[in-house]
């Protein structure tokens, strides 16, 4: 479970109450989701993130620290033979919960910003390898088309349309 946000000063702000806005406060900076993507691909070391993403070291340090502070990554010490101890960054359950977020962004990008090479990532069942896709599913287990989905105010909303 995530940290409870102190809303005493901003509880009347639509953005403070909005789950999307709060999520973007954590994940909206450049490189954040790409670092999480690389961690999901099994990369854990600073040098690996740096090499794969081409991000400046100071920016990478900042983003890794923020991902740790927000509980998406945890640090773990390791030592290569003859080297000093260093930290690696591993996904936490909260970080792993971003799989559907990344899958949704990837699916959108494949359709609306295609490269001509096809998907860079195929999300699949770990045991069978069967490709998987995201879907909205109602309480009875029926899949709903995106066109049937609408935003409705929840209990934390300021507006009741």
N, C-alpha and C positions, 0 to 999 in steps of 0.2 A: 504494500500500500504506500502511496506517495505521501509526501509531507503535506500536512494541512496548511493551507495558505491563510495567513492572518489578513482578514478582510475588514478589520475595524475601521481603518481610515478610508477604504475605497469601496465599501460594500454597496455604494449607490452607483458605481461605475458599471456600465454594461460590459466593458472589456474585462474588468476584474471578475465578473461573474461568469464570463464566457470560457468554457473549457478549451475551445480552439485558441483563443487569445492567450490563455495561461500556458497551453502547450507550446505555442510559438515563442513565448518568453524563454522557454528552456531550449527549444530545438530550432528556432528561427534564424540563428546566426549562421553565416556561411561556414561550411565544413562540418557542422554538427552531425547531420544525418549521414554524411559520407563516412565519417569516422565510425559511426554505429554500423553502417553497411560493412565496412572492412572488418570490424570486430565480429560481426555475424559470419563473415567468410573465414574466420579463424585467425585473423591477424591480431596480435596482442602487444607488439613491441613498438616503441616510439619510432625506431628506424624504419620499421615496416610501413607504418602509417605515413611517415614522411616520404618514403620512396614511392608508394602506391598513389598518393594523393598529390604530391608536389607542393605541399603547403609549407609556408615558412615556419621554421622551428619555434619562434616566439608565439605565433598564432596557434600552432598545434599544441604547445604547452598550455596555453590559455584555454583552448577548447576541451582538452583532456581533463584539465582541472575542473572545469564547469560540469562536464559529464559525470565526473566522480562526485562533485558536490551535490548534484541533483539525483544521485543514486542510480544512474544508468550504467556506469562502469565502476568497477572496484579495482584497486591496485593489489598486486601480489609481487613480492620480491623474487628475483631470480639472479643467478650468477653464472656467467660463462666461465669455463676454466681459465684461470689466470687473469680474470677481469674483476672489476669492482662490482658490487651488488647494484642492480638496477631494478626499476619497476616495470611490470607489464600491466596491461589494462584488459580486464576480462568483463564480459557482459554480466550484469546482474539480472534477476528476474524482471525488473522494471525495464531494463534495456532490451531484453528478449521480447517483451510485450510490444515492441515497436515493429515486429515482423509484419503484421498486417498494414501498418502505416507505410512501410517501405514497399510492400507489395502493391498497395493502392497507387502510390506515386509511380512505381515502375509500370503498372498497367496503363495508367494515364499517359505516361511518357511514350510508351510503345505505340499508342494510338495517335496521340496528338503532336508528338515531336519525334517521328520515326527517323531512323538512320538509314534504312534500306538494308541493314544487315540482319534484322530480326532482333528479338529480345536478347539483351545481355544476360538476363537472369530468368530462369524458369523455376518457379516455386513448385515443389513436388513433395509428395509423401515420403518421409524418410525411409520407411521400410520397403515400400513397393516401387518407389520411383514414379508413381502415377502423378502427372501434373495436377496442380491444384489451382483454384482461382478464388478470389474473394466474392462474397455475395451477401446481400441483406437477406436475413431469414427471420420469419415471424415466429411467434411463440409456438405455433403448431408445426414448425419445421418447414414451412413452405417458402421457397425462394421468391423474392419480390424483385421486380425490375426496378432499376434506378428511377425511372419515370414515376413510379408509384410512391417514392419516398419524399417526405417533406420534413422540414425543420419544424418542430413544435416546441413551445416553451416548456422547460422542465421546472422542478421545484425551486431551483436556485435562480431562475430567471427574474429579471425586473419587470419584463413586459409579459402580459397575458393577452396575446392577440385575440 
